[in-house]
Amino acid sequence: MAKILIVDDEKHIRLLYSEELKEEGYDVALASDGAGILQRIEQEKPDVVVLDIKMVSSNGLDVLQDIRNTYYNLPVILCSAYGSYKVDIKSIAADAYVVKSSDLTELKNKIAQVLEASVPEKEQE
């Protein structure tokens, strides 16, 4: 079972994502911001990180850079209520980008895609 770490400062978003993804059969871990993200990744060992961009206490694009510097092959899906972040050069380090919606179909599809794409890499390790 794949594990997903959801990093979002909005509690209702974390709960919505958690419930929906657990129903899909995923193991879910939650973080309210990017503080200590590398320790959380080390502790939780997620297969995918779903990362909010605009958080009160941390910038998701900076958190993405921190993750990439240490966990280069860990798939990261950026989430934002704003599509404009797609053009930010820092966002190209993400594996996928999803605009937040109450319909999680796109997010679930992106998670499935990045997990599928990362399977051969894990088998080689």
N, C-alpha and C positions, 0 to 999 in steps of 0.2 A: 504494500500500500504506500503510495507516494505521500510525502509530508510537505505541506505548504505553510510557509511563514508569512502571515499577513501583517504588514506594518502600516498602520493608519491611525491618525490621532482622533478620528471620529468614532466614538464607541458604537454607535448604531451601524456604521459601515462594517466594523470588525465583526459584530454579531451577525449581520446579514450574510457577509461572506462566509463566516464560520459555519453557520447553519446550512447554507446552500452547498458548500463544498463537502461538508460531512455527509450530506445526503447523497453526494456523488461518489462517496466511498473514500475520500481523502482523509488523512490525519491532518489536523490543523493546529498550528501554534499562533499565538497573537502577541503583537508588540504595539505599544501606543505611540512610539516615536523611534527615531533612528539612534538614540543614545545607546551605546553599548551593543550595537548591532553585530559586530564581529564576534563578541562573546556569545550572543544569543544564537548565532549561526553555528558556532562551535558546539554549543550545548544542545541545540535542537536538531542539527544536521538535516535541514530541509532539502527537498529535491527542487523546490521552486520558491522564490521570494516574490510576493505581490506587494509592491511598494508604492505608497501614496507619494505624490510629488510635493504638494503644498501642505506642510504640517506646521503647526504653531512653533514648536521647539526645534525643528530641524528641516533642512531643505532636502527633499528626496533625491535630487540630482547629485548633491554632495554625498549623501548616504550611498547612492549607487556607485560613485567613484571609490568610496571606501571598500565596498563589497568587491568591486572589480579588482582592486589592488591586491586583495588577499585570496579571494575565491573567484578566479578568472572564469572558470567553467560553470559556475552556479547560475542557472537561468533566473533572470530577473524580469518581471513584468511590471512596467510602470503604469500606475493608475492616476488619473486626474480628472477633475470636473472640467478642465480646460483643454481643448485640442491644440492650443497655441504652443504647448510645450514640445510638441513633436518637432518643431523647427530648432529647438535649442540643441546646440552641438553636443552638449553633455548627454542628451537622451539617446544618442546613437549607440551608447554602450549597453543599452537594454536589449533584451531578446525580443520583447514585444511591448506594445503600447495600447492601452485600453482607456477609452473615455468612460468615466464612471456613469453607471446607469442602474436603475433598480432591476432591470432585466440583466441577469448575469450570463446570458448565453455567450456573448462575445468573450467574456473573461474565461468561462469554462472551456471554450474552444481553444483559446490561446494557451491555457494551462496544458490541455491535452497535447497541443502541437509542440510546445517546448519540452514536455516530458518525453514525447516520442523522439524528438530530435536529439535529446541528451542520452538516450538509452545506449546507443553503440559506444559512446565515450566511456560510460561507466563499465561496460563489459571489458573494455581494453585495459582498464586500470589493474 
